[in-house]
Amino acid sequence: QKSPKPKTPTKSKKSPSATKPPKSPKTKSSSPRKREKIEPGSLPPPKDWEKIYSLVQELRADKTAPVDSVGAEALPERHLGEVVYRYQVLIALMLSSQTKDAVVGETMKALQKHGLTVENIQQTDNQTLNNLIQKVGFHNNKTKFIKESADILITTYNGDIPQTAEEMMKLPGVGPKMAYIVESIAFQKNSGIGVDTHMHRMFNDLKWVKSTTPEGTREQLEGWLPRERWGEINALWVGFGQEVQQQKEKMLKKALTCSSPLEALALIKKLRFDVSKEAKRYGLEDDVRKAMGS
């Protein structure tokens, strides 16, 4: 009796891929990433942006927001020379992420008392540095980044900081927002706009941009905002946002006494400021009604 012949695999089993349609996710998934970069000056500006911008300049003319006294420009010790000043600007920005300006100010003062030069920070052990900056957000990571940066600055930049935002972004823990602000304050150069989460939210609320990330907001802003405004916009609008969120009574009084109270009230309303609620809280209801012509 003949033994049965072993079954030979069919062609379809041998090459199952032959019956499947060719894969095409690569084209689909990669297409959004091929979005063209927005070039500066290539977008039409929002309607009436200059009027709103001028109004914010008026409301911020007193320079009494937290950023004005404990921001990265105000805190560093200029009397120790330009190199130290630039280094301290960088450190103030590295400390600032996820941290209120008042806490950054307190931490910078502690570091300055310790000796805030790149050479001294390089020689300071990690635990001591971590204790000095323990009140800021993510202080463990920031200790590591600051120490690593000190080594890089001494070995590569002769103890100074890089002269361009592009080079600064190569330092550990330094992103685009920090780099553009440091470049502006330390070197009076503006190759980009430093955009934080508050600016991102405000400019979307005003419909000046339509973006989901601060980086998207930065790119769209650079697409239409005149370059001469790039250096001032961060401190101007961060301070304005701080007052709208944290200093409501002062903000409301400034809006009511400025040259265009109706427009100022409409502006802060767009930025999620509850005018009716705050007017009632601070006894300014009559002033608001008068400003609104009712």
C-alpha positions in Angstrom: 0.0 0.0 0.0 1.4 3.4 -1.1 1.9 5.9 1.7 0.2 9.3 1.0 2.4 11.9 -0.5 3.2 14.9 1.8 1.2 18.0 1.0 3.1 20.7 -0.7 2.3 24.2 0.4 0.3 26.2 -2.1 1.6 29.4 -3.6 -0.9 31.5 -1.7 0.4 30.1 1.6 3.9 30.6 0.6 3.5 34.3 -0.1 0.5 35.6 1.7 1.5 39.1 0.9 0.9 38.5 -2.8 -2.8 38.5 -2.2 -2.8 41.6 0.1 -3.0 45.1 -1.4 0.2 47.1 -1.1 0.5 49.1 2.1 0.0 52.9 1.8 0.0 54.2 5.4 3.4 55.8 4.8 2.0 58.4 2.4 -0.9 59.1 4.7 0.9 59.3 8.0 3.8 61.4 6.6 1.7 63.9 4.7 0.8 66.1 7.7 4.4 66.3 8.6 5.3 67.7 5.2 3.4 70.9 6.0 5.3 73.8 4.6 7.0 76.1 7.1 5.4 79.5 7.6 7.9 82.1 6.5 8.1 85.4 8.4 5.9 88.0 6.7 4.0 85.5 4.6 0.7 85.7 6.5 -2.0 88.4 6.4 -2.2 90.2 9.8 -5.4 89.9 11.8 -8.0 92.7 11.5 -7.4 95.6 14.0 -4.4 93.9 15.6 -2.5 97.2 15.9 -5.4 98.9 17.8 -5.5 96.0 20.3 -1.7 95.9 20.6 -1.5 99.7 21.3 -4.2 99.3 23.9 -2.2 96.6 25.6 0.9 98.9 25.5 -1.1 101.6 27.2 -2.4 99.2 29.9 1.1 97.9 30.5 2.8 101.3 30.5 3.1 101.3 34.4 5.2 98.2 34.2 3.8 96.7 37.5 3.3 93.1 36.5 5.4 90.4 38.2 7.5 89.9 35.0 8.7 93.5 35.3 10.3 93.1 38.7 11.1 89.4 38.8 11.4 88.5 35.2 14.5 87.3 33.3 15.5 90.8 32.3 15.1 92.4 35.8 16.8 89.7 38.0 20.4 89.3 36.7 23.3 91.2 38.2 24.5 93.6 35.5 27.2 95.1 37.8 29.2 91.9 37.7 29.8 92.4 34.0 28.1 91.4 30.7 29.3 87.8 30.7 27.9 87.1 34.2 24.7 89.0 33.3 24.1 86.9 30.2 24.7 83.7 32.2 22.2 84.8 34.8 19.6 85.6 32.1 20.0 82.0 30.8 19.7 80.6 34.4 16.6 82.7 35.1 14.9 81.3 32.0 16.0 77.7 32.8 14.4 78.0 36.2 11.2 79.6 34.9 9.4 76.7 33.3 6.4 75.5 35.3 7.3 78.0 38.0 5.8 81.4 39.0 8.0 84.5 38.6 8.0 85.2 42.3 9.5 81.8 43.0 12.1 82.3 40.3 12.9 85.7 41.8 13.4 84.1 45.3 15.5 81.3 43.8 17.7 83.7 41.8 18.4 85.7 44.9 19.5 82.6 46.7 21.8 81.6 43.8 23.2 85.1 43.6 24.0 85.0 47.3 25.8 81.7 46.7 27.6 83.1 43.7 25.9 82.8 40.4 28.8 82.6 37.9 29.3 79.7 35.5 32.6 78.9 37.2 31.1 78.7 40.7 28.1 76.7 39.5 30.5 74.2 37.8 32.3 73.8 41.2 29.1 73.5 43.2 28.0 69.9 44.0 24.6 68.7 42.7 23.0 68.4 46.2 23.9 71.9 47.2 22.6 73.3 43.9 19.4 71.2 44.2 18.8 72.6 47.7 19.3 76.1 46.4 16.7 75.7 43.6 14.3 73.3 45.4 11.3 75.6 45.2 11.1 75.7 41.4 9.2 73.1 39.4 11.2 70.0 38.3 14.2 71.1 40.3 15.9 67.7 40.0 16.0 67.9 36.2 17.0 71.6 36.3 19.9 70.8 38.6 21.2 68.3 36.1 20.6 70.6 33.1 22.3 73.6 34.9 25.3 71.5 35.9 25.7 70.0 32.4 25.3 73.4 30.8 28.0 74.9 33.0 30.5 72.3 31.7 29.5 73.0 28.1 29.8 76.8 28.5 33.2 76.6 30.0 34.7 74.0 27.6 33.0 75.2 24.4 32.1 78.9 24.9 34.9 80.1 27.1 32.5 80.7 30.0 30.0 82.8 28.0 26.7 81.7 26.6 26.1 80.9 22.9 25.4 84.0 20.8 22.4 82.6 18.8 19.2 80.9 19.8 20.0 78.0 17.5 23.2 77.3 19.5 21.4 77.8 22.8 18.9 75.1 21.9 21.7 72.6 21.9 22.2 73.1 25.7 20.4 70.6 27.9 16.9 71.8 29.0 16.8 74.8 26.7 13.9 74.9 24.3 12.9 77.5 21.6 10.9 79.8 24.0 13.9 80.1 26.4 16.4 80.5 23.6 14.6 83.3 21.8 14.0 85.3 25.0 17.7 84.9 26.1 18.9 85.9 22.7 16.7 89.0 22.8 17.6 90.1 26.4 21.3 89.2 26.3 22.2 90.1 22.7 19.3 92.4 21.5 18.8 90.0 18.6 15.5 88.5 17.6 15.7 85.5 15.3 12.3 84.2 16.7 9.6 85.0 19.2 9.6 83.4 22.7 6.0 82.1 23.2 4.9 80.6 26.5 1.6 78.8 27.3 -0.1 82.0 28.5 0.7 83.8 25.2 -0.4 80.7 23.3 -3.8 80.8 25.0 -4.3 84.5 24.7 -3.5 84.7 21.0 -5.8 81.9 20.3 -8.5 83.6 22.3 -8.0 86.7 20.3 -8.1 84.6 17.1 -4.7 86.1 16.1 -3.5 82.5 15.5 -5.2 79.1 15.3 -2.8 76.6 16.8 -2.6 73.7 19.3 0.9 74.3 20.7 3.0 77.3 21.7 5.4 76.3 18.9 2.6 76.6 16.4 1.6 79.9 17.8 5.2 81.1 17.5 5.4 80.2 13.9 2.1 81.8 13.0 2.9 85.0 14.9 6.2 85.3 13.1 4.2 84.9 9.9 2.6 88.3 10.2 3.9 90.3 13.2 6.4 93.0 12.1 9.9 91.9 13.1 10.5 95.1 15.1 7.9 93.8 17.6 9.5 90.4 18.1 11.8 91.5 21.0 9.1 93.3 23.1 6.1 91.0 22.6 7.0 88.4 25.3 7.4 90.7 28.3 4.5 92.9 27.1 2.0 90.2 26.8 3.2 87.9 29.5 2.8 90.8 31.9 -0.6 91.6 30.6 -1.7 88.0 31.0 -0.3 88.0 34.6 -2.4 91.0 35.4 -5.6 89.6 33.8 -5.2 86.4 35.7 -3.6 87.3 39.0 -4.2 91.0 39.6 -7.9 91.4 38.7 -8.8 94.5 40.7 -5.8 96.4 39.3 -6.5 95.2 35.8 -10.2 96.2 36.0 -9.3 99.7 37.3 -6.7 100.2 34.6 -9.2 99.1 31.9 -11.8 101.6 33.3 -9.4 104.6 33.4 -7.6 104.1 30.2 -8.2 106.1 27.0 -10.7 103.4 25.6 -12.5 101.8 28.5 -15.1 100.0 26.3 -12.5 98.5 24.1 -10.4 97.5 27.1 -13.3 95.8 28.8 -14.1 93.9 25.6 -10.4 92.9 25.3 -10.1 91.4 28.8 -13.5 89.7 28.4 -12.1 87.9 25.3 -9.2 86.7 27.6 -11.6 85.0 30.0 -11.8 87.8 32.5 -15.3 87.8 34.1 -16.0 91.6 34.2 -19.4 91.4 35.9 -18.1 89.1 38.6 -15.0 91.1 39.4 -16.8 94.4 39.2 -19.2 93.1 41.8 -16.4 91.8 44.0 -14.5 95.1 44.0 -17.5 97.5 44.1 -16.9 98.8 40.5 -20.3 97.9 39.0 -21.3 101.6 38.5 -18.0 102.3 36.8 -18.4 99.4 34.5 -22.0 100.3 33.6 -20.9 103.9 32.9 -18.0 102.7 30.7 -20.4 100.4 28.8 -22.9 103.2 28.3 -25.7 101.6 30.2 
